[in-house]
């Protein structure tokens, strides 16, 4: 598999150098047409996917917690809190 390098996180890009060796290519942004190789564990459906973007994982966790808070049923009001209907 040789995806475009700009779609792969920098620390997971493996680029073939001019002498035929592979090296991690952390230059950002890469050439938009540069292809790279990726580790087997990123493409293998039988292996757990590593945390590629920790900031995004944190954001998703916070969004999930916020959604839970918004979807919790509101506690019923006590009679003292009811609006004055006259």
Secondary structure, DSSP 8 states (H G I E B T S, - for coil): ---BGGGS-GGG-EEE-TTS-EEE---SS--TT-B-B--HHHH-TTS----S-HHHHHHHHHHHHHHHHHHS------GGGS----
